[in-house]
Structures are given as C-alpha cells and as structure tokens.
Amino acid sequence: MNALRHEETSGVLPIDKDPGFTSHNAVALCRRVLTTRKVGHCGTLDPMATGLLLVVVGKATRLQDRLMGEDKEYTATLQLGVETNSYDAEGKVVARRSIAGLGEAAVRDAFARFSGVIEQTPPMYSAIKINGVPCYKLARKGVEVERKTRQVHVISCAITRLDLTSGEVDFTLRCSKGFYVRSFAHDIGALLGCGAHLTALRRTRIGDFDVAQAISVPELKEAPREQVIRRLIPVDRLFPTPPGES
C-alpha cells in the first residue's frame, strides 16, 4: 500500500522564505512539487523579508484562519534618520534628518512607548483594500488615501543592538496578528522626530512553529516530492479536532 498516495498529501509545510520570494511564489512552487492544487498560505511576508512562512496543503487549508490568528515573532533592524514612502528599504527616500543630538535613553524610551495594545495605521504599500482596491496599487500611482487605524498588540519588544553612529537599531518583537513591523519602525522614527524605516525583517516564529523546523526554498525546489511530503506536519498532530469536524 502506497503511504504517499494523493489523498494523503495534507498538512502544514513551514518554509524559510528567501528575500524576493513571495507567498504567491511559495504556493505555486508547492503546487508544482506536490502535484496538487489545494495549497494556500497563512499570511504574507514583505518581499525583502525572510523567515517563516506557513503553507497549508489539502485538509490543512481549513486551518488557514486559525494559523493566521497566531502571534508572530520577528528579528528586525531599523534605520534612524531616513524616512521612505514604503516604510522599508525598498521604498523611495522622502526625508533625511540628522540624529546628531539623539541619545540612547530617548531611543529606548520611544520603544517602551509602543507596548501592549496600541493603535497602528497600515502603510500605503500594503494589501489593505480601499473601496476594493489594494492600497499598494494606489500608492504606485502616487495616490495616498486615509487608512483606518487598528488595535494591535505588542506582546514584547527588546533592543538587541543600538548604534547611534550609524543610526541602526536591531530589535526582537513578538506581536499579534495584523501587525505591520514597517509601521512600527515608521512610528518610532516619528516619535523621535528624526524619521526611520525598516531595513531588515525576519519572521522567526508563528505560534508554536519555529523557523528552525522550516524547509529552505532551495531545498524545496530540489527535493523529490516524497521527501517534501514527509516534511508536512499532519493536521491531527496540530489540532486533535480540525475546524468543521467537531
């Protein structure tokens, strides 16, 4: 009996996303490798970002909403003194300001202000839709529209490196769903009065999933189908009673 028959191709595949590799790319690649159309993903990562992306296959597609609702953890770097229109390094620089008089205490205090439940405005370069049109499409045309603020939760945040000579700040962050780390970096810069943008972002955890257990993109591209199937985490191992079967 073939343990790898088509109907058993089901589960969650943690992928370690490369920069420039999109969630759409990941879904398309998994469909090709696993020879199945029933594939989805649990939340996008910005093109420049790396790290954990969850792809759901077969029966596991029922878990998309539940998995997207899990808390996320990131490591990131922001650049003080430079503001971009996308709030990250891929955007156009719109302002440069000196950080000569900025002290370490002020930076740490700014980070501390963004703790617990906060109001956050999504960036224009986002998939948020206004009258059915994604904001990023409007932004590419030079159109800026008002976006509704949303309540998000900063569960924990810690500065791991602070270099006021270069203006770089490394930090770790644990947050709720719907959180934009780019907006977080932008808001830190706005509070300090010097501007800031995100220069690096890596997602390290989603709920109980850790990037250490993820398959790399090169490995996914080269691995035989059977090997990738063995990397799938079965639905019943994650949740004894999947949604809709209670």
C-alpha positions in Angstrom: 0.0 0.0 0.0 1.4 3.4 -1.0 1.7 5.6 2.1 2.2 8.6 -0.1 -1.0 8.4 -2.2 -2.5 11.6 -3.4 -5.4 11.9 -0.9 -2.9 11.8 2.0 -1.0 14.8 0.7 -2.1 17.0 3.5 -0.5 19.0 6.3 1.4 22.2 7.1 4.7 23.0 5.5 6.9 25.6 7.3 9.1 27.3 4.7 12.1 29.6 5.3 11.4 32.3 2.8 14.2 34.0 0.9 14.3 37.7 0.1 12.3 38.4 -3.1 10.4 35.1 -2.8 6.7 35.9 -2.3 3.9 33.9 -0.7 2.4 33.5 -4.2 5.7 32.0 -5.3 5.7 29.6 -2.4 2.1 28.4 -3.2 2.9 28.0 -6.9 6.1 26.0 -6.1 4.3 23.7 -3.6 1.6 23.0 -6.1 4.2 22.0 -8.7 6.3 19.9 -6.3 3.4 18.2 -4.6 1.2 17.9 -7.8 -1.9 19.2 -6.0 -3.9 22.4 -6.5 -5.3 22.5 -2.9 -2.5 24.8 -1.4 -2.7 28.1 0.5 -0.6 30.2 2.8 -1.1 31.7 6.2 -0.1 35.3 5.9 2.2 37.2 3.6 5.7 38.5 4.2 7.1 41.6 2.5 9.3 40.8 -0.5 12.5 41.9 1.3 11.6 39.9 4.4 12.9 36.4 5.2 11.8 33.7 7.5 8.9 31.6 8.5 6.0 31.2 6.0 3.4 28.5 6.6 1.9 26.8 3.6 -1.2 24.6 4.1 -1.9 21.6 1.9 -5.1 19.5 1.4 -7.2 19.2 4.6 -4.9 21.7 6.3 -6.3 24.5 4.2 -9.1 24.5 6.8 -6.6 25.8 9.3 -5.7 29.0 7.5 -7.7 31.4 9.6 -6.7 29.7 12.8 -3.0 29.8 12.0 -3.1 33.4 10.7 -4.5 34.4 14.1 -1.4 33.1 15.9 1.1 35.5 17.5 4.3 36.2 15.5 7.9 36.8 16.4 10.5 38.7 14.4 14.0 40.0 14.4 14.4 43.3 12.7 16.6 46.3 12.0 15.5 49.9 11.6 17.5 52.9 10.3 17.0 56.2 12.1 17.2 59.5 10.3 15.8 58.3 7.0 12.2 58.0 6.0 10.8 56.2 3.0 7.4 56.1 1.4 7.0 52.3 1.9 8.4 52.5 5.5 11.2 50.0 4.4 14.4 49.9 2.4 12.6 49.1 -0.9 10.8 52.4 -1.0 11.8 55.9 -2.1 13.6 58.1 0.4 11.2 61.0 1.2 13.2 62.6 4.1 16.6 62.7 5.8 17.2 64.2 9.2 20.2 64.4 11.5 20.3 62.2 14.6 23.4 64.0 16.0 21.6 65.1 19.2 19.7 61.8 19.7 20.6 59.9 22.9 20.3 56.2 23.7 17.8 56.9 26.5 15.4 58.7 24.1 15.5 55.7 21.7 14.9 53.2 24.4 12.0 55.3 25.8 10.4 55.5 22.3 10.5 51.7 22.0 9.0 51.4 25.5 6.1 53.7 24.5 4.9 51.1 22.0 4.0 48.3 24.4 0.8 46.4 25.0 -2.3 47.3 23.0 -1.6 50.2 20.6 -3.2 52.0 17.6 -1.4 51.4 14.3 -2.1 52.7 10.8 -1.2 50.3 8.0 1.3 51.6 5.4 0.1 52.7 2.0 2.2 50.0 0.5 0.1 47.2 1.9 -2.7 44.8 0.8 -5.3 46.7 2.7 -8.2 47.4 0.4 -9.9 50.8 0.0 -13.2 50.5 -2.0 -12.0 47.2 -3.2 -8.6 48.4 -4.4 -5.3 47.3 -2.6 -3.5 50.3 -1.1 -0.2 49.3 -2.8 -1.8 49.8 -6.2 -2.9 53.3 -5.3 0.5 54.0 -3.8 2.2 53.0 -7.1 0.1 55.7 -8.8 1.1 58.3 -6.3 -2.3 58.3 -4.7 -2.4 58.4 -0.9 -5.7 57.7 0.9 -6.7 57.7 4.6 -6.3 54.3 6.3 -8.2 53.3 9.4 -6.1 52.7 12.5 -6.4 49.3 14.1 -5.7 48.0 17.5 -2.7 45.6 17.6 -0.7 44.1 20.5 3.0 44.4 21.2 3.5 41.4 23.4 7.2 42.0 23.9 9.9 44.0 22.3 13.7 44.3 23.1 16.5 46.3 21.6 19.4 43.9 20.9 21.8 46.4 19.3 21.8 50.2 19.3 24.4 52.1 17.2 23.8 55.8 17.2 26.8 56.4 14.9 25.2 54.5 12.1 21.6 55.0 13.3 20.9 51.3 13.2 18.7 49.6 15.8 18.3 45.8 16.0 15.3 44.5 17.9 13.2 41.5 18.5 9.4 41.7 18.6 6.5 39.5 19.5 3.2 40.8 18.3 -0.4 39.9 17.4 -1.9 39.2 14.0 -2.4 42.2 11.7 0.8 43.9 13.0 3.0 45.8 10.5 6.6 45.9 11.6 7.2 48.6 8.9 4.6 50.8 10.6 6.2 50.2 13.9 9.6 51.4 12.6 8.0 54.4 11.0 6.1 55.3 14.2 9.3 55.0 16.3 11.0 57.5 13.9 8.0 59.8 14.0 8.0 59.8 17.8 11.7 60.6 17.9 11.3 63.3 15.3 14.0 62.0 13.0 12.1 59.5 10.9 13.0 55.8 10.4 12.5 52.9 8.1 12.8 49.2 8.3 16.0 47.7 6.7 15.8 44.1 7.7 13.0 41.7 8.8 13.0 38.0 9.6 10.0 36.1 11.0 11.2 33.5 13.4 8.0 32.1 14.9 4.3 31.7 14.3 2.5 30.3 17.3 4.3 27.0 18.0 6.0 26.9 14.7 9.7 27.9 14.6 11.8 28.8 11.6 14.3 26.2 12.7 11.9 23.4 11.6 11.3 25.1 8.1 12.5 23.8 4.8 14.6 26.2 2.8 13.5 27.5 -0.7 16.5 25.9 -2.5 15.8 22.6 -0.8 12.1 22.8 -1.7 13.0 23.4 -5.3 15.3 20.4 -5.5 13.8 17.9 -3.2 11.8 14.9 -4.6 8.0 15.0 -4.0 8.1 12.2 -1.4 10.7 14.0 0.6 8.6 17.1 0.8 5.5 15.2 1.8 7.5 13.7 4.7 8.2 17.3 5.8 4.4 18.1 6.1 3.1 18.3 9.6 -0.2 16.4 9.8 -3.3 18.2 10.8 -4.1 15.8 13.7 -0.7 16.5 15.2 -1.5 20.2 15.4 -5.2 20.1 16.4 -6.9 16.9 17.5 -10.2 18.2 16.2 -9.9 20.3 13.0 -12.4 23.0 12.3 -15.7 21.7 11.0 -15.2 18.2 12.3 -16.2 18.6 16.0 
